[in-house]
Amino acid sequence: MKIALIGLEQAGKKTLFHLLTGKKPPEVRKPGEVLEGMATIRDERVDELARVCSPKKTTYAQNHFVLCPDAAAGSYEWLSEARRCQLICIVARAFESDQLYHPAGSVDPVRDCDNLEAELLLADMEIIENRLARLEKESRTGLRDEQKREQEALKICLPELEAGKRLCDITLEDYQLDSIRSLDFVTLLPLLRVYNVSEDDLDRDCGEGRTAVSCKIEQEIMEVEDAAERAEYTQALGVTSSGLDRVNTASYDALGLMSFYTAGEDECRAWTIPKNSQAPVAGGKVHTDIERGFIRAEVIKLNDYVEAGSEGAARNAGKVQTRGRDYVVEDGDVIHFLFSV
């Protein structure tokens, strides 16, 4: 899943991208330049399994972040790559600084996010208006059935956008939605707001769909190489949880994702699947052959696995649940798949 980081100049997008992915953007980016990187999602449940299994390898889930160009008025080219992502993450500066200018002349993260959301609406409106004009022209020689369905859907969408509604919030029939998917509407994607706050606002309650992170503090923490010193430093700051972890977790939630786990001597690993996925779909994440030849899943709840101390001990304690292909995987399940191809 790709997550687009968008925002105004000087919002902190580049710093956040660097902190999340470890990839440092150039000081001066080429016009329209897009950077991509993977962010490891630190997961205490993976750590618990690793302590029990002492595996040769420990693998965490990851988020794929895309650093988009600075938002600019008059053109929507900065949104080109964001349209091919699955989540839009708006980064807004929420602290004053004499050393940083603000494109709007003052700091107001709510205003900035609202304005950028309005730009997303206008960008999709532009696509619809251009597409409807083209379909109207082509209708003179007759439209194919799929074009008629597309035209019908677009005529429903346009007034909703004009009224300030995102396309993901309106009701469309499945065939109507299918007819416009190829247009890559950015307001069909879920949205997350990230406020880049000061040290004093680390525990700021930003409200639903909003996450606070201090890029400055996170960068200072990252620069402390010794783990013990880092823990002491974060304690002195009063930091109870990493802002980067909150961004990753909030992104997971916004995308409707969850994790299940495989565990053993070779590897303990987190796997990412959509919520409400059935067991064969989960198995397909591990290997396509598992989904194709799925027989059954042996499920151990993570707490039972950790408490037992091993898969064998959990099995002897009667903690293994045998589940068929209709089983809906739960967040935190530890699963062993049986299959035949």
N, C-alpha and C positions, 0 to 999 in steps of 0.2 A: 504494500500500500504506500503510495506517495503522498507526502504532505507538503503543500506549498507554503513557504514563508513569504508573506507580502507585507508591505508597509511603506510609510513615507521615509524619505531620507533622514538619517540620524536617529532612527527609531531603535536601533540595536539589533537589526536582523542579522548582520554579518557576524557580530559577536555571539549571538545566540546560536547561529549555525555552527560556528567554530566550536563553541562549548559542547554542543550536542554531538557533533560528528568527529571532532578532532581535526577537521580540515580547515586550514586558515585561508580565507579569501584574500586576494591581492588588495593592497591598499587602494589602488585605482582599478576599477573594473571596466572592461570594454562595454560600450553601449549594448544593451540587450543581453549581456552575458548571464548565463544561468549556471549555477553550481549544484552538484548533487553529492550527498553523503549519507552514510548509515549511522544511526545512533543506537547504541546498546541500551536496552531497557533493563536497568538493574532490578533484580527480582529476588526477594528474600526467600521465596519458596524454592527457587533453583539452588540457592545457597544451602538451605536445609537439606535438600535431597543429596547435594554433594557431600555434606558432612556425614551423612549416613552411608553413602555408597563409595566414597573416596574414588571417584571415577578418573580415568586417564584424561578426560576432556569434559569441560563444562561450557555449555552454550546457552546464551541468553537470547531472547527474542530481540528483534531490531525494528526500528522505524526508519523509513527512507525519506529524508528531508530534501526539498528542492528550494534553493535560495533564488528567488525571482528578482528581477531588476527593481529599482525604486519605482514606486507608483508615481505616475506623471499625468498631468491633465492634457487633454487634446489628442491622446492616442491610447489604444488599449493593447499595444504590442507587449507591454510588461506582463500582461495576463496570458500570453500565448501558452507558456509552459504550464501555468497553473490550471488551465482547462484540462490538461491531461493527468491531473492528480486526482486523489480521492478525498482530500480534505484541504480546506483553505484555513490557514492560520494567520490571522492579522496580528502583527507585532506593533505596539504603540508605546511611545515613551511616556512615562508617568512621573518623571522627576525633573526638577529645575536644574539648570547648569549654566554658569556663565561662559563655559568653554564650548558649549554646543548650541548652535542656532536651531530654530524650529521653522520649517517651511511656512507654517501658518502664523508665525510671530508670537505664539504663546503655547504653553503646554496644557493639553486637555485630551486625555486618552479616549474619553467617551466620544467627544466630538470627532476626533480623528478616525476612530473605528466606524462611527456612523457615516462619515463622509466616504470612507473607503467602501462600505457596504453599498452606499448609493452609487458609487462608481461601478460596482459589480452589476447592479441592476441596469444601469445605463448601457454597459457593455453588452449585456444579453439582449436588451431592447434593440440595440443597433443591429445585431445579428438577425433578429426576427424581422425587423423592418426591411432589411436588405433581402432576406430570403422570401418574404411575402411578395415583395415587388417582383422578384424573379419568377416566382410561381404564377403570379398574375399575368406576366408576359407570356409564359409558357402555356397558360390555360387557353390561349387563343387557338392553339393547335390541338388542345386536348391534354388533360393530365392523366397520368397512370394512377391506378388505385392507391399505390403507396404515396404518391405525391398529394392526392386528395386527403389522405389520412394526416399527412404532415401539415398541410394547410389548415385543416380543421384544428389540430392541436395548437399550432402557432397562434391562431386567432383566439384561442382560449387563454394562452399564456400572456399575450401582449398587454391586455388591460390589467391583468393581475400585477405584472411588473410595474406598470404605470401607477398602480395604486400602492406601490411600495412593498409588495409581497415577493419573497423569494420563491423560485419555482419548486424547490423542495417542500414548500409549505402548501402547495395547491394540490387539488385532487385531479388526477388524470387517469383515464382507463389505461390498462397495460398496453393495448395496441397503440394508443396515442403517445405514451411515453416511449415505446420502442421506435416510433416514427421520427423522433427528434433526438435520440441519443447521440447520433453521429455529429450533431452540431456542437457538442461539448459545451453546453451551457454551464457557466461557472456558478450560478445560483442554484443549480441542482445539487451541488456538493454541500456536505455539512460544514459548519463554520465554527472556529474556535478563536477567541480573542486572548492574546497574551499581553499583559501590561508589564513593561520593563520598569520596575519600581526602584526606589532608593532603599538604602539599608534600613531606614526607619519604618518602611512599609512592607517588610518581608512577610508579615503575617496578615497582610491586607486581604479582606474578604471582597473579592471583585464581583461576586454574584455568579449565577449559573452561566455556564459557557465561557467563563473568564478565568484566567489563571495568572497569578502574580509570580514574577521571577526577577531577581536583581542580577542582571548580567555582570555588573561590576563586582558584586560579592562572589558570585559563582566563579568568576575568573580568578579572583584572589585566592579562593579555596583551592582551585585547580593547580595554582602555582606552588602550593605547599606540597612538596614531594613526599615527605615522611608521613606515613599513615597516622601515627600517634600524634604528631604535631598538627596534622589536619583536623583530627577529631577534637583536639584541645582548642584549636582556633574556631571551629564551628560552634563549639559549646560556649566560648567566650562571646560570640556574636549572637547567641541565642537562637541559632538556626536549628530547628527540629527536623526538618526534611529538606531535601534538595529541591530547588526550584526546577532543575532540569528533569528530575524524576516526576515532578508534578506535570510538567509539559508533556512528557512521554505518556504518563497515565491518562491525562485529559485527552490526548490525541487518540489513545486506545478506546476510551469511552465514547468519544464523538464518532468514531468509526464503527462502533458496535462490535468490538473485538474482545476476545478473551484468550486465556492460555490454558493448554493442557500440557502434560509432561510425560516424557519417557525417561526411565532411570535404570542404571545398571553400572557394572564395573567399567565398561568402555566409555559411556557418556551419560551425563545428566543434561537434559535439554528441554527448553520451553518451546512450544509450537503455537503459532498464532492461527486462530480460526474465528469466523463470525459466530456470535452468540446464537444459540439454538441449532447448531450444526449437529447432524447425526453422526454416529460412530464411523461409518464408512468414509464420510467426507474428512473427518479428522485423520483417519488412517491414510487417506490420499495425500495429506500434507507430508507425512513421513516418507511414503513412496507410492507412486501411482498404482503399483501392483497390489498394494494392500486394499485400496478401494475397489479395484477390479475383481480381486479374488477374496473379498472379505468373508470370513466365516463367523468370527465372534470377537468381542473385546473383553479382556479381563481388566476390571477397573478397581483400583484401590484409592480411597480418599487420602489426600496428602497427609493429613494429620495422623491417620491410621498407619500409613507407611513409615512416617518419621518415628511414631511411638513404638512401632514394632521393631524398627532397627534394620530391617531388610525385607525384600519381597518374600523370601522364603518364610520368615517369621510371621509376616502379615498373612500369608497363605495358611500357615498352621493355626493361626488365631481366628481363621474364618472371616477375614476381612476382604477377601477377593470376591468381587461381584461379577458374575458372567452375564454379559449383555449382548443382545443381538443388533441387527442393523438398524432397528428403529430407535435405539437408545440415543437420547439427546445428551450430548457431552456437557458436563458441568465445569465451570471455572475451577481449576485446581486439580482436576482428575489426573491420576497417574495411570497410564494405560499401556497394557501389553496386547498387541494385535495378533490374531491368528488368521492366516489367509492361505489360499492355494491358487496357483495359476498354472 
